[in-house]
């Protein structure tokens, strides 16, 4: 006999099998329902509180974030490009001098040796090619080190330092005046850095970063640093030289080998150790680089060529003319300026005005002169006054252009004699009569200043 399978559903064909709960069971079910309803209410209230806290917290967070970012600069990639020194050339195309607040020459990423790139990565931002402008693990470690051990460590990435040096820092030797110390400015740095990473690739950011760095003694950018310390271009730097430059930037005055050789050497060796730790160099390469004496590689400050610092009379006129023509100040805007200056003529002019050719009878005697190229009208020499650019200072009073005096008889060869030769056919042995002359237009008699006349002259 087949046993009928038990069903969990009521048998509606046989309703008599459905049993009605008694009073006790109904009370039990009612209490169970009430407990369930109570928990549902508690859960609902809890969820409402969670949502409320989330909304209030989110609103507060947005408000606080808005406060932190208030006044944040607008990111402009052009702001990140460092201004180079202005270069002035003579009429032969030879560099005369460089002018500007700093000595700087930008170079491309491709012109940097691998040892230089590796050195900066090791000491400043080892995860540069991995993060998005804000290195959370490194930043967190930096905060913990500062709070727990009172050991201040840098948590800024290359990108953040580039943003800081552009928008939040005023250079002052080792102690840059930074607005970035507050939480607000740090938050702005992070936001701007992440924005920048979306606009430029890593190589472009690195290039902008090293071209802006302070290497001490008004030297800015790695190219000028290579010339200043080693007398070579950046692409020729050795491992030991690259390590020293990467180490200088933390304290540009203290780690300047011209100022403190021992500190600079110790710092270079620390950078080499970091390069070895990160796997960029071997133990042997590290030891060999450390064995090289820093002082044996330096060229000396005096050998750093910023060009000729003479010719102040001429150069001041050039700077004024450039600013008048372009509306830009060559001291703050990098440009290449080509002049007509003839070094031989200008040197002779300066020898005359400095009393090296003739002795002046009095310190009150002054002079000024301008020499032209008669073939094309170019100004090839300028004499601004005695000892111009020396004790008297430059850019004060250039008598050649800024002070107007009656030329006296010195103008006669230009306004009288030259015209007589050209239009009247006079020669050098022409005889003239020195006598009173009546000016027909106004019947005015022209006389000599002393009232005397010499007749035939």
C-alpha positions as CSV (number, residue, x, y, z in Angstrom):
1,X,0.0,0.0,0.0
2,X,1.4,3.4,-1.1
3,X,1.8,5.8,1.7
4,X,0.3,9.3,1.0
5,X,2.9,12.0,0.9
6,X,2.4,14.6,3.6
7,X,1.7,18.1,2.3
8,X,2.6,21.3,4.1
9,X,-0.4,23.1,2.4
10,X,-4.0,22.9,3.7
11,X,-6.2,20.3,2.0
12,X,-8.8,22.6,0.5
13,X,-10.7,19.6,-0.9
14,X,-11.2,18.4,2.7
15,X,-11.5,21.6,4.8
16,X,-12.3,19.5,7.8
17,X,-8.6,18.7,8.2
18,X,-7.7,22.4,8.9
19,X,-7.7,22.9,12.7
20,X,-8.6,26.3,14.1
21,X,-6.0,27.6,16.7
22,X,-7.4,27.8,20.2
23,X,-7.2,30.9,22.4
24,X,-3.8,30.1,23.8
25,X,-2.3,29.6,20.4
26,X,-3.8,32.9,19.1
27,X,-2.3,34.7,22.1
28,X,1.1,33.2,21.4
29,X,0.8,34.2,17.7
30,X,-0.2,37.7,18.6
31,X,2.8,38.2,21.0
32,X,5.1,36.9,18.3
33,X,3.7,39.3,15.8
34,X,4.1,42.2,18.3
35,X,7.7,41.3,18.9
36,X,8.4,41.1,15.2
37,X,6.7,44.5,14.6
38,X,8.7,46.0,17.5
39,X,12.0,44.9,15.9
40,X,10.9,46.2,12.6
41,X,10.3,49.6,14.1
42,X,13.7,49.5,15.9
43,X,15.4,48.5,12.7
44,X,13.6,51.3,10.8
45,X,14.5,53.9,13.3
46,X,18.1,52.7,13.3
47,X,18.3,52.9,9.5
48,X,16.8,56.3,9.5
49,X,19.4,57.4,12.0
50,X,22.2,55.9,9.9
51,X,21.0,57.7,6.8
52,X,20.6,61.0,8.8
53,X,24.1,60.7,10.2
54,X,25.4,60.0,6.7
55,X,23.6,62.9,5.2
56,X,24.6,65.3,8.0
57,X,28.1,64.0,8.0
58,X,28.3,64.2,4.2
59,X,27.0,67.8,4.3
60,X,29.5,68.8,7.0
61,X,32.3,67.1,5.1
62,X,31.4,69.0,1.9
63,X,31.1,72.2,3.8
64,X,34.5,71.6,5.5
65,X,36.1,70.6,2.2
66,X,34.7,73.7,0.6
67,X,36.2,75.8,3.4
68,X,39.6,74.0,2.9
69,X,39.6,74.7,-0.8
70,X,38.4,78.3,-0.6
71,X,40.8,80.5,-2.5
72,X,42.5,77.6,-4.2
73,X,44.5,78.8,-7.3
74,X,43.3,77.8,-10.7
75,X,45.7,75.3,-12.3
76,X,47.3,76.6,-15.4
77,X,50.1,74.5,-16.9
78,X,51.8,77.6,-18.3
79,X,52.3,78.8,-14.7
80,X,54.5,75.7,-14.1
81,X,57.0,76.5,-16.9
82,X,60.1,78.1,-15.3
83,X,61.3,81.4,-16.7
84,X,64.8,81.2,-18.1
85,X,67.5,84.0,-17.8
86,X,67.5,86.6,-20.5
87,X,70.6,86.3,-22.8
88,X,72.2,89.3,-24.5
89,X,74.4,88.9,-27.5
90,X,76.8,91.3,-29.3
91,X,76.9,92.2,-33.0
92,X,79.0,89.0,-33.6
93,X,76.4,86.7,-32.0
94,X,78.6,86.2,-28.9
95,X,77.0,85.9,-25.5
96,X,77.6,89.1,-23.5
97,X,75.8,88.4,-20.3
98,X,72.8,86.7,-18.7
99,X,70.4,88.8,-16.7
100,X,67.5,87.9,-14.4
101,X,66.5,87.2,-10.8
102,X,68.0,83.6,-11.2
103,X,70.3,81.8,-13.5
104,X,68.2,79.1,-15.2
105,X,68.1,77.1,-18.4
106,X,65.3,74.6,-19.0
107,X,66.0,71.1,-20.5
108,X,63.9,68.3,-21.7
109,X,63.4,64.9,-19.9
110,X,65.3,63.2,-22.8
111,X,68.4,65.3,-22.1
112,X,68.7,64.0,-18.5
113,X,70.9,61.0,-17.8
114,X,69.4,57.9,-16.2
115,X,71.6,58.3,-13.1
116,X,70.1,61.8,-12.5
117,X,66.5,60.6,-12.8
118,X,67.2,57.6,-10.6
119,X,68.8,59.7,-7.9
120,X,65.8,62.1,-7.7
121,X,63.4,59.1,-7.6
122,X,65.4,57.5,-4.8
123,X,65.6,60.5,-2.5
124,X,62.4,62.3,-3.2
125,X,59.6,60.1,-4.7
126,X,60.3,56.4,-5.3
127,X,56.7,55.6,-6.3
128,X,56.4,58.6,-8.7
129,X,55.5,56.4,-11.7
130,X,52.8,54.6,-9.7
131,X,50.7,57.1,-7.8
132,X,48.2,59.7,-9.2
133,X,49.9,62.7,-7.7
134,X,49.1,61.9,-4.1
135,X,50.9,59.0,-2.6
136,X,48.6,57.8,0.2
137,X,50.9,55.2,1.8
138,X,53.8,57.6,1.9
139,X,51.7,60.5,3.2
140,X,50.2,58.3,5.9
141,X,53.6,57.1,7.0
142,X,54.8,60.7,7.1
143,X,51.9,61.7,9.3
144,X,52.5,58.8,11.7
145,X,56.2,59.4,11.9
146,X,55.5,63.1,12.7
147,X,52.8,62.3,15.4
148,X,54.3,59.2,17.1
149,X,58.0,59.8,16.8
150,X,58.1,63.6,16.3
151,X,60.3,62.8,13.3
152,X,59.3,65.1,10.4
153,X,59.4,63.3,7.1
154,X,58.4,64.6,3.7
155,X,55.2,63.1,2.3
156,X,55.0,65.2,-0.8
157,X,55.3,63.8,-4.3
158,X,57.1,65.4,-7.2
159,X,53.8,66.6,-8.4
160,X,52.9,68.2,-5.1
161,X,56.3,69.8,-4.8
162,X,55.9,71.3,-8.3
163,X,52.5,72.7,-7.3
164,X,53.8,74.0,-4.0
165,X,56.9,75.7,-5.6
166,X,54.6,77.3,-8.2
167,X,51.7,78.5,-6.1
168,X,52.5,78.2,-2.4
169,X,56.2,79.1,-1.8
170,X,58.5,82.0,-1.7
171,X,62.2,81.0,-1.9
172,X,64.5,82.2,0.8
173,X,67.6,80.1,0.9
174,X,67.2,76.9,3.0
175,X,64.1,78.3,4.6
176,X,61.4,78.8,2.0
177,X,58.5,80.8,3.2
178,X,55.7,78.3,2.7
179,X,51.9,78.9,3.0
180,X,51.7,75.1,2.5
181,X,52.1,74.3,6.2
182,X,48.4,74.7,7.0
183,X,45.9,71.9,6.4
184,X,44.0,74.1,3.9
185,X,47.0,74.7,1.7
186,X,48.0,71.0,1.9
187,X,44.5,70.0,0.8
188,X,44.8,72.4,-2.1
189,X,48.1,71.0,-3.1
190,X,46.7,67.5,-3.2
191,X,43.7,68.5,-5.3
192,X,45.8,70.5,-7.7
193,X,48.3,67.7,-8.0
194,X,45.7,65.2,-8.9
195,X,44.3,67.6,-11.5
196,X,47.7,68.1,-13.0
197,X,48.3,64.3,-13.3
198,X,45.2,64.2,-15.6
199,X,46.6,66.9,-17.8
200,X,50.3,65.9,-18.2
201,X,52.2,62.7,-18.3
202,X,54.8,61.7,-15.8
203,X,57.8,62.7,-17.9
204,X,56.4,66.1,-18.5
205,X,55.8,66.6,-14.7
206,X,59.3,65.4,-13.9
207,X,60.8,67.8,-16.4
208,X,58.9,70.8,-15.0
209,X,59.9,69.8,-11.5
210,X,63.7,69.6,-12.0
211,X,63.7,72.8,-14.1
212,X,62.2,74.7,-11.1
213,X,64.4,73.4,-8.3
214,X,66.7,75.6,-6.2
215,X,70.3,74.5,-6.2
216,X,71.7,77.5,-4.2
217,X,73.5,80.7,-5.2
218,X,70.7,81.9,-7.5
219,X,71.1,78.7,-9.6
220,X,67.7,77.2,-10.7
221,X,67.1,74.0,-12.7
222,X,69.4,71.0,-13.1
223,X,71.0,72.3,-16.3
224,X,72.4,75.4,-14.7
225,X,73.3,73.4,-11.6
226,X,75.4,71.0,-13.8
227,X,77.2,74.0,-15.4
228,X,77.7,75.8,-12.0
229,X,79.1,72.9,-10.1
230,X,80.7,70.7,-12.8
231,X,81.2,72.9,-15.9
232,X,79.3,70.5,-18.0
233,X,75.8,69.9,-19.4
234,X,73.3,67.8,-17.5
235,X,73.4,65.0,-20.0
236,X,77.1,64.5,-19.2
237,X,76.7,64.0,-15.4
238,X,78.2,60.9,-13.8
239,X,76.6,58.8,-11.0
240,X,78.4,60.6,-8.2
241,X,77.6,64.1,-9.7
242,X,74.0,63.2,-10.1
243,X,73.7,62.0,-6.5
244,X,75.1,65.3,-5.2
245,X,72.7,67.4,-7.2
246,X,69.7,65.3,-6.1
247,X,70.9,65.8,-2.5
248,X,71.4,69.6,-2.6
249,X,67.7,70.6,-3.1
250,X,66.6,69.8,0.5
251,X,68.9,72.5,2.0
252,X,70.4,74.4,-1.0
253,X,72.8,76.5,1.2
254,X,73.8,73.8,3.7
255,X,74.4,71.1,1.1
256,X,76.2,73.5,-1.3
257,X,79.7,72.0,-1.7
258,X,81.2,75.5,-2.2
259,X,79.9,76.4,1.3
260,X,80.1,73.2,3.3
261,X,82.0,70.4,1.6
262,X,81.7,67.9,4.5
263,X,77.9,68.2,4.6
264,X,77.6,68.0,0.9
265,X,79.8,64.8,0.8
266,X,77.7,63.2,3.5
267,X,74.5,64.1,1.8
268,X,75.7,62.7,-1.6
269,X,76.6,59.4,0.1
270,X,73.2,59.2,1.7
271,X,71.6,59.6,-1.8
272,X,73.9,56.8,-3.1
273,X,72.8,54.5,-0.3
274,X,69.1,55.2,-1.2
275,X,69.8,54.5,-4.9
276,X,71.4,51.1,-3.9
277,X,68.4,50.4,-1.5
278,X,65.9,50.9,-4.3
279,X,67.9,48.8,-6.7
280,X,69.1,51.4,-9.1
281,X,72.8,50.7,-8.6
282,X,74.8,47.8,-7.3
283,X,76.9,47.6,-4.1
284,X,80.1,48.0,-6.3
285,X,78.7,51.0,-8.1
286,X,77.7,52.6,-4.8
287,X,81.2,52.1,-3.3
288,X,83.0,53.4,-6.4
289,X,80.9,56.5,-6.5
290,X,81.5,57.2,-2.8
291,X,85.3,56.9,-3.3
292,X,85.2,59.9,-5.6
293,X,86.1,63.1,-3.7
294,X,83.5,65.9,-4.3
295,X,86.1,68.6,-4.3
296,X,87.9,66.9,-7.2
297,X,84.8,67.2,-9.5
298,X,83.9,70.9,-8.8
299,X,85.0,73.6,-11.3
300,X,84.8,76.5,-8.8
301,X,82.4,79.5,-8.7
302,X,84.7,81.7,-10.7
303,X,84.5,79.4,-13.7
304,X,80.8,79.6,-14.0
305,X,80.2,81.7,-17.1
306,X,77.3,84.1,-16.9
307,X,78.8,86.2,-19.6
308,X,80.4,89.6,-19.7
309,X,79.3,92.0,-16.9
310,X,80.9,95.1,-18.6
311,X,79.4,97.4,-21.2
312,X,76.8,98.8,-18.7
313,X,76.3,102.0,-20.7
314,X,75.2,100.0,-23.7
315,X,73.3,97.2,-22.0
316,X,71.2,99.7,-20.0
317,X,70.1,101.3,-23.2
318,X,69.3,97.9,-24.6
319,X,67.1,96.9,-21.6
320,X,65.2,100.1,-21.8
321,X,64.6,99.7,-25.5
322,X,63.5,96.1,-25.2
323,X,61.0,96.9,-22.5
324,X,59.6,99.8,-24.5
325,X,59.2,97.7,-27.6
326,X,57.8,94.6,-26.1
327,X,56.1,95.8,-22.9
328,X,58.0,93.0,-21.0
329,X,60.7,93.3,-18.4
330,X,63.8,91.2,-19.5
331,X,64.7,90.8,-15.9
332,X,61.6,88.7,-15.2
333,X,60.8,87.4,-18.7
334,X,63.3,85.2,-20.4
335,X,64.3,86.2,-23.9
336,X,67.3,86.2,-26.3
337,X,68.3,89.8,-27.2
338,X,70.6,90.4,-30.2
339,X,72.4,93.8,-30.3
340,X,74.7,95.6,-32.7
341,X,77.4,96.2,-30.0
342,X,80.9,96.2,-31.3
343,X,83.1,94.9,-28.4
344,X,86.2,96.7,-29.7
345,X,84.5,100.1,-30.0
346,X,82.7,99.7,-26.7
347,X,85.8,98.8,-24.9
348,X,87.6,101.9,-26.3
349,X,84.6,104.1,-25.3
350,X,84.8,102.8,-21.7
351,X,88.5,103.3,-21.5
352,X,88.0,107.0,-22.5
353,X,85.2,107.6,-20.1
354,X,87.0,105.9,-17.3
355,X,90.1,108.2,-17.7
356,X,92.4,105.6,-19.1
357,X,93.1,107.5,-22.3
358,X,93.2,111.2,-21.1
359,X,93.3,112.8,-17.7
360,X,90.3,114.8,-16.8
361,X,91.1,118.2,-15.2
362,X,88.3,117.9,-12.7
363,X,85.9,115.3,-11.3
364,X,83.1,117.6,-12.4
365,X,84.0,117.1,-16.1
366,X,81.6,114.7,-17.7
367,X,81.1,113.2,-21.2
368,X,78.8,111.1,-23.2
369,X,78.9,109.6,-26.7
370,X,77.1,107.4,-29.2
371,X,79.0,105.7,-32.0
372,X,77.1,104.7,-35.2
373,X,77.8,102.4,-38.0
374,X,77.6,104.8,-41.0
375,X,76.7,102.0,-43.4
376,X,73.5,100.9,-41.7
377,X,72.8,103.3,-38.8
378,X,73.2,100.7,-36.1
379,X,74.4,101.9,-32.7
380,X,77.6,100.0,-32.0
381,X,78.8,101.8,-28.9
382,X,77.5,104.0,-26.1
383,X,79.3,106.0,-23.5
384,X,76.9,106.9,-20.6
385,X,79.3,109.0,-18.5
386,X,82.5,108.7,-16.4
387,X,82.8,105.5,-14.4
388,X,79.4,104.4,-15.6
389,X,78.4,101.2,-13.9
390,X,81.2,101.6,-11.4
391,X,81.0,103.8,-8.2
392,X,78.3,105.9,-9.9
393,X,76.1,102.9,-10.4
394,X,74.3,101.7,-13.6
395,X,70.8,102.4,-14.7
396,X,70.9,105.8,-12.8
397,X,71.7,108.5,-15.4
398,X,72.9,107.5,-18.9
399,X,74.1,110.8,-20.2
400,X,74.1,109.6,-23.8
401,X,70.3,109.4,-23.9
402,X,68.8,110.6,-20.7
403,X,70.4,114.1,-20.3
404,X,70.1,116.8,-23.0
405,X,72.8,119.5,-23.2
406,X,73.6,122.2,-25.7
407,X,76.2,120.7,-28.0
408,X,78.0,124.0,-28.6
409,X,80.5,124.2,-31.4
410,X,80.9,120.5,-31.4
411,X,77.7,120.3,-33.5
412,X,79.3,122.5,-36.3
413,X,80.9,119.6,-38.2
414,X,77.5,117.9,-38.4
415,X,75.1,120.8,-39.1
416,X,77.4,123.2,-41.0
417,X,80.5,121.8,-42.4
418,X,79.1,118.5,-43.7
419,X,76.2,120.3,-45.5
420,X,78.6,122.9,-47.0
421,X,80.8,120.1,-48.3
422,X,77.8,118.2,-49.8
423,X,75.7,121.1,-51.2
424,X,78.0,124.1,-51.7
425,X,81.1,122.2,-52.9
426,X,83.3,123.6,-50.2
427,X,86.7,121.9,-49.6
428,X,88.9,121.7,-46.6
429,X,91.0,124.8,-47.8
430,X,87.9,126.9,-48.4
431,X,88.4,130.6,-47.2
432,X,85.5,132.2,-45.3
433,X,85.0,135.8,-44.2
434,X,84.4,136.3,-40.5
435,X,82.1,139.4,-40.4
436,X,78.5,140.3,-39.3
437,X,75.8,138.7,-41.4
438,X,72.3,140.0,-41.8
439,X,69.5,137.4,-41.7
440,X,67.2,138.5,-44.5
441,X,63.9,137.0,-43.2
442,X,63.9,139.2,-40.1
443,X,66.6,141.7,-40.9
444,X,68.4,140.3,-37.9
445,X,72.2,140.7,-37.7
446,X,74.1,137.6,-36.6
447,X,77.2,138.4,-34.6
448,X,80.0,136.6,-32.8
449,X,79.5,136.2,-29.0
450,X,82.5,138.4,-28.2
451,X,81.7,141.1,-30.8
452,X,85.0,140.6,-32.6
453,X,85.7,139.5,-36.2
454,X,88.8,138.0,-37.8
455,X,88.2,138.6,-41.5
456,X,89.5,135.9,-43.8
457,X,89.7,132.6,-42.0
